[in-house]
Amino acid sequence: MAESVDETTATDDEFERSWRRALDGDADGWERRLAADSRLPGPRANLELAHRVADLAQRTPPERRADALQLLRRWLTGEPDLPEPHREYLAAVAALSVGAIIAAEPDPDAAALLDEATADPRWRVRELAATGLQRVLAVEWDRGLRQAHAWLLAGPLPTRAAVAAVAEPALLRDPRHAAEAASVVERAVDVLLAVPAASRRDPDVRVLRQALGYAVSVIAAADPDSGVPLLERLATSTDADARWVARENLTKARLRPLADRLVVARDALSRP
């Protein structure tokens, strides 16, 4: 009977029973059902389902947390005997769910797993690792911010995850949060520009550059006093990647209310 449950439409009770069975070691059936409802292969994974799993992980009682991390580690390391797109989906769900566990309570083992997920070669896993940190930022900003700053020291992909985590408008309504997020993004810019020119085409560096191509506008909209000077710094730079980041951000509609403050940046980019 359990095998016939559609996990997208399963009731909360059915979903929680599947989670508890998985924690007890009977995960194979649920993994196959989650995979079947993942919408992969395809352009868009089933994020609603991923968040349902993460919600369960966040509510896991302390005495079952080790079991939850064991299951999520299994998913992150690709142990389930499933086609690759489905293993990737479970790994991404695991990254999000690990963040949810950390949001409930600090856990060094969970933090280590989330760190690993930020550098995963699979982009969906990295994306949901950043979203996992957003869960931490939403419940305890300062703790999440410390994690983001640690990622800035770990290489281009973790730096990209830090940028993606803090560049979320819903998290930046508090002026202090917006200013601190701007500091993370500016440090990420420094990481990018410190990469030697010969290494700028490295795929991981390109991923970081792409994230900065939207994130600067997010923090500028939330904290113009920090974001506008950063845009000016990028636009007036002689570094081609800095100017590219500025140009990409200045196309974003979210910056229209700041048009009068962006004259210096736009003028700088209009010149060769």
C-alpha positions as CSV (number, residue, x, y, z in Angstrom):
1,M,0.0,0.0,0.0
2,A,2.8,2.4,0.9
3,E,4.3,2.0,-2.5
4,S,1.2,3.5,-4.2
5,V,1.3,6.8,-2.4
6,D,2.0,9.9,-4.6
7,E,4.4,11.9,-2.4
8,T,3.3,15.2,-4.0
9,T,-0.3,14.7,-2.8
10,A,0.3,12.6,0.3
11,T,-1.3,13.8,3.4
12,D,0.9,15.2,6.1
13,D,0.4,12.0,8.2
14,E,1.3,9.8,5.3
15,F,4.4,11.9,4.6
16,E,5.5,11.8,8.2
17,R,5.0,8.0,8.4
18,S,7.3,7.6,5.3
19,W,9.9,9.8,7.0
20,R,9.8,7.8,10.2
21,R,10.2,4.6,8.3
22,A,13.1,6.0,6.5
23,L,14.8,7.0,9.7
24,D,14.2,3.4,11.0
25,G,16.2,2.1,8.0
26,D,13.4,1.3,5.6
27,A,14.1,4.1,3.1
28,D,14.2,2.3,-0.3
29,G,10.5,2.6,-1.1
30,W,10.2,6.2,-0.1
31,E,13.3,7.1,-2.0
32,R,11.8,5.6,-5.2
33,R,8.6,7.5,-4.7
34,L,10.3,10.8,-4.1
35,A,12.4,10.1,-7.2
36,A,9.3,9.3,-9.2
37,D,7.7,12.7,-8.2
38,S,10.9,14.7,-8.7
39,R,10.0,15.9,-12.2
40,L,13.5,14.9,-13.3
41,P,14.8,14.6,-15.8
42,G,13.2,17.9,-16.8
43,P,13.9,21.6,-16.6
44,R,12.4,22.1,-13.1
45,A,12.7,19.9,-10.1
46,N,9.9,19.5,-7.7
47,L,10.9,22.1,-5.1
48,E,7.6,21.9,-3.3
49,L,8.2,18.3,-2.5
50,A,11.8,19.1,-1.5
51,H,10.6,21.7,1.0
52,R,8.1,19.2,2.5
53,V,10.9,16.8,3.2
54,A,13.0,19.7,4.7
55,D,10.0,20.7,6.9
56,L,10.0,17.2,8.4
57,A,13.8,17.3,8.9
58,Q,13.5,20.6,10.7
59,R,10.9,19.1,13.1
60,T,13.0,16.0,13.8
61,P,13.3,15.5,17.5
62,P,16.8,15.6,19.0
63,E,16.9,11.8,19.7
64,R,16.3,11.1,16.0
65,R,18.6,13.7,14.6
66,A,21.6,11.3,14.1
67,D,19.3,9.0,12.1
68,A,18.1,11.9,10.0
69,L,21.7,12.9,9.2
70,Q,22.6,9.3,8.4
71,L,19.8,9.2,5.8
72,L,20.7,12.6,4.4
73,R,24.3,11.7,4.1
74,R,23.2,8.6,2.2
75,W,21.4,10.8,-0.3
76,L,24.2,13.3,-0.6
77,T,26.7,10.6,-1.4
78,G,24.5,9.1,-4.1
79,E,24.0,5.7,-2.4
80,P,20.4,5.1,-3.5
81,D,20.2,2.7,-6.5
82,L,18.4,5.1,-8.8
83,P,19.1,6.8,-12.2
84,E,21.5,9.7,-11.9
85,P,18.8,12.5,-12.2
86,H,17.0,11.0,-9.3
87,R,20.1,10.6,-7.2
88,E,20.8,14.2,-7.9
89,Y,17.3,15.2,-6.8
90,L,17.7,13.3,-3.5
91,A,21.1,14.9,-2.9
92,A,19.6,18.3,-3.5
93,V,16.7,17.5,-1.1
94,A,19.3,16.4,1.4
95,A,21.2,19.7,1.2
96,L,18.1,21.6,1.8
97,S,17.1,19.3,4.7
98,V,20.5,19.6,6.3
99,G,20.0,23.3,6.4
100,A,16.6,22.8,7.9
101,I,18.1,20.7,10.7
102,I,20.7,23.4,11.4
103,A,17.9,26.0,11.5
104,A,16.2,24.0,14.3
105,E,19.4,23.7,16.3
106,P,23.2,24.1,15.7
107,D,24.7,20.8,14.8
108,P,28.4,20.5,13.8
109,D,27.8,17.2,11.8
110,A,25.0,18.9,9.9
111,A,27.1,22.0,9.3
112,A,29.9,19.8,7.8
113,L,27.4,18.2,5.4
114,L,26.1,21.5,4.3
115,D,29.6,22.8,3.8
116,E,30.3,19.8,1.5
117,A,27.1,20.4,-0.4
118,T,28.1,24.0,-1.4
119,A,31.0,22.6,-3.4
120,D,29.1,19.6,-5.0
121,P,29.6,19.3,-8.7
122,R,25.8,19.1,-9.2
123,W,24.3,22.6,-9.5
124,R,20.9,21.6,-8.0
125,V,22.7,20.4,-4.9
126,R,24.6,23.6,-4.6
127,E,21.5,25.7,-5.1
128,L,19.5,23.9,-2.4
129,A,22.5,24.1,0.0
130,A,22.2,27.9,-0.3
131,T,18.5,27.7,0.2
132,G,19.2,25.6,3.3
133,L,21.3,28.3,4.7
134,Q,18.4,30.8,4.1
135,R,16.4,28.7,6.5
136,V,19.0,29.3,9.1
137,L,19.2,33.0,8.3
138,A,15.4,33.3,8.6
139,V,15.3,31.9,12.1
140,E,18.7,33.2,13.5
141,W,20.4,35.7,11.2
142,D,23.6,36.0,13.1
143,R,24.3,32.3,13.2
144,G,23.5,32.0,9.5
145,L,25.7,35.0,8.7
146,R,28.7,33.4,10.4
147,Q,28.3,30.4,8.2
148,A,28.1,32.6,5.1
149,H,31.3,34.3,6.1
150,A,33.0,31.0,6.5
151,W,32.0,30.0,3.0
152,L,33.7,33.1,1.6
153,L,37.0,31.5,2.6
154,A,36.4,28.1,1.0
155,G,36.7,28.7,-2.7
156,P,34.5,30.0,-5.6
157,L,31.6,27.5,-5.2
158,P,31.1,28.0,-1.5
159,T,31.5,31.7,-2.0
160,R,28.7,31.5,-4.6
161,A,26.5,29.7,-2.1
162,A,27.1,32.5,0.5
163,V,26.1,35.1,-2.1
164,A,23.0,33.2,-3.1
165,A,22.0,32.7,0.5
166,V,22.1,36.3,1.6
167,A,20.9,37.9,-1.7
168,E,17.3,37.1,-0.9
169,P,15.0,40.2,-0.6
170,A,12.7,38.6,1.9
171,L,15.6,38.3,4.3
172,L,16.8,41.9,3.9
173,R,13.9,43.9,5.2
174,D,15.8,44.6,8.4
175,P,18.3,47.4,7.6
176,R,21.1,45.7,9.6
177,H,20.6,42.5,7.7
178,A,20.7,44.4,4.4
179,A,24.0,46.1,5.4
180,E,25.5,42.8,6.5
181,A,24.4,41.0,3.4
182,A,26.1,43.8,1.4
183,S,29.3,43.1,3.2
184,V,29.1,39.4,2.2
185,V,28.5,40.3,-1.4
186,E,31.3,42.8,-1.5
187,R,33.7,40.3,0.0
188,A,32.6,37.8,-2.7
189,V,33.4,40.4,-5.3
190,D,36.9,40.6,-3.8
191,V,37.2,36.8,-4.1
192,L,36.3,37.0,-7.8
193,L,38.7,39.8,-8.6
194,A,41.5,38.2,-6.7
195,V,41.4,35.2,-9.1
196,P,44.3,35.5,-11.5
197,A,43.3,36.4,-15.1
198,A,44.5,33.0,-16.4
199,S,42.0,31.2,-14.1
200,R,39.0,33.4,-14.7
201,R,37.5,31.0,-17.2
202,D,37.5,28.2,-14.7
203,P,33.9,26.9,-14.6
204,D,33.7,27.4,-10.8
205,V,34.8,31.0,-11.1
206,R,32.3,31.5,-13.9
207,V,29.5,30.2,-11.5
208,L,30.6,32.8,-8.9
209,R,30.6,35.6,-11.5
210,Q,27.1,34.6,-12.7
211,A,25.8,34.9,-9.1
212,L,27.3,38.3,-8.6
213,G,25.6,39.3,-11.9
214,Y,22.3,39.6,-10.0
215,A,23.2,39.7,-6.3
216,V,24.8,43.1,-6.3
217,S,21.5,44.6,-7.5
218,V,19.6,42.8,-4.8
219,I,21.7,44.2,-2.0
220,A,21.8,47.7,-3.7
221,A,18.0,47.7,-3.7
222,A,17.9,46.7,0.0
223,D,20.8,48.9,1.1
224,P,21.6,51.6,-1.5
225,D,24.2,53.2,0.8
226,S,26.3,50.1,0.5
227,G,25.2,48.8,-2.9
228,V,25.5,51.9,-5.0
229,P,29.2,52.5,-4.1
230,L,29.8,48.9,-4.9
231,L,28.2,49.3,-8.3
232,E,30.3,52.4,-8.9
233,R,33.5,50.6,-7.9
234,L,32.7,47.8,-10.3
235,A,31.7,50.0,-13.2
236,T,34.7,52.3,-12.9
237,S,37.1,49.3,-12.7
238,T,39.5,48.4,-15.5
239,D,38.8,44.7,-14.7
240,A,36.6,43.2,-17.5
241,D,34.8,40.9,-15.1
242,A,34.1,43.7,-12.6
243,R,32.5,45.8,-15.4
244,W,30.5,42.8,-16.6
245,V,29.1,42.3,-13.1
246,A,28.1,46.0,-13.0
247,R,26.6,45.9,-16.5
248,E,24.5,42.8,-15.7
249,N,23.2,44.3,-12.4
250,L,22.3,47.6,-14.0
251,T,19.8,45.9,-16.3
252,K,17.7,44.7,-13.3
253,A,14.3,46.3,-12.9
254,R,14.7,46.3,-9.1
255,L,17.2,49.2,-9.5
256,R,14.8,51.6,-11.3
257,P,13.9,53.5,-8.1
258,L,17.6,54.2,-7.7
259,A,18.1,55.7,-11.2
260,D,19.2,59.1,-9.9
261,R,21.9,57.5,-7.8
262,L,23.3,55.3,-10.6
263,V,24.4,58.0,-13.0
264,V,28.1,57.6,-12.2
265,A,28.0,53.8,-12.7
266,R,26.0,54.1,-16.0
267,D,28.3,56.9,-17.3
268,A,31.4,54.8,-16.5
269,L,30.0,51.8,-18.4
270,S,29.1,54.0,-21.4
271,R,32.8,54.7,-22.0
272,P,35.2,52.1,-23.4
